[in-house]
Amino acid sequence: MTTSSMNPKVDEFLSKANKWKDEYEKLRTIVLDCELTEEFKWMHPCYTFEKKNIVLIHGFKEYCALLFHKGALLRDAQGILIQQTENVQAARQIRFTNVQEIVEMETILKAYIYEAIEVEKAGLEVNFKKSSEVIIPEELQNKFDEIPALKTAFEALTPGRQRAYILYFSDPKQSKTRASRVEKYMQQILNGKGLKD
């Protein structure tokens, strides 16, 4: 692993990780062996090939995971890819609960990463099912106009997360309530998180 390919923001992320630290470090080594560029996006280590997102490392309470941005296009020869929720269309996870699992799966993980790179090289795209056209509530649109970064962050969310927010924000009858909901969740959107994350 060449230190030149290591991103200082990821070093910092790892130094603060109190859970899954060993797992993250092992995953990082495996991914960097596959010659991807290490970046830090959405508050997580993210690995790219020619500026295209290939895989992200993230952790939850019960498990940590490698998230393949276009996992739905992988063959999944081992049957290990997990769709996080039914609204997630493109991404798939491989989950781990200890470092030993990662060590044992190293060869498989690399095969999946290389396949994900091939998918990107071939220019394959996930055909997203169009969620019924959702109308962005005015209160949210106003905030987008006011804070362009919010719009960018919102558009970076998965379609399922965007929909959940829009439905939640549109629900109240009074504009005041809708506006206060938007206000309340702005930081969460900016952090790249969904309504229930």
Residue, then its C-alpha position, 0 to 999 in steps of 0.5 A: m500500500t503506497t502512502s501516496s495513495m492514502n488520503p489524510k482525511v481518511d487517516e483522520f476518520l480512522s483515528k476517530a473511529n472507536k468502533w470497527k477501527d480494525e475492520y476499517e483498516k483491513l478493508r482500506t488495505i484491501v481496497l487500496d491494493c486494487e489501485l483505487t483512489e482514496e477519497f473522503k466523501w459523505m463523511h466516509p472513505c470512498y474509493t474511486f476509479e477515474k473519478k467514478n465512485i466504486v466502493l465506500i466503507h461505512g459502519f453501523k451499530e450492528y455491522c460495518a460494510l463495503l458499499f458498492h455504488k453499482g452493486a446491482l450490476l455485479r454478478d454476485a457469484q458468492g451471493i453475499l451482496i445485500q440491498q440495504t432497503e428496498n428503495v436502494q436501487a443501485a448500491r449493494q453492501i457486503r457486511f462484516t461483524n469482525v476483522q476475521e471475516i474480512v481476512e477470510m474473504e480478502t480474495i473474494l472482496k478483491a474479485y468483487i472490487y475488480e468486477a466493480i471497476e470493470v463495470e465502471k470501465a464498461g460504462l454500465e449504468v443502473n437503470f433506475k426505476k422512476s419513482s413517481e414524479v415527486i413534487i418538491p414542496e415550496e418550503l424546501q425549494n425556498k431553502f434550496d434557492e437560499i442555500p445551494a449546498l443544501k440542494t447539492a446535498f439533497e440531490a446526492l441522496t439516494p432516490g429513496r431518501q429524497r422521496a422519504y424527505i419530500l413525503y415527510f416535508s409535504d405532509p403537514k397542511q400548514s406551510k409553517t409546519r412544513a418549513s419547520r420540518v425542513e429547517k429541522y432536517m437541513q443539517q441531516i441532509l447536509n450530512g448526507k443522511g436520510l430521514k431515518d439514519 
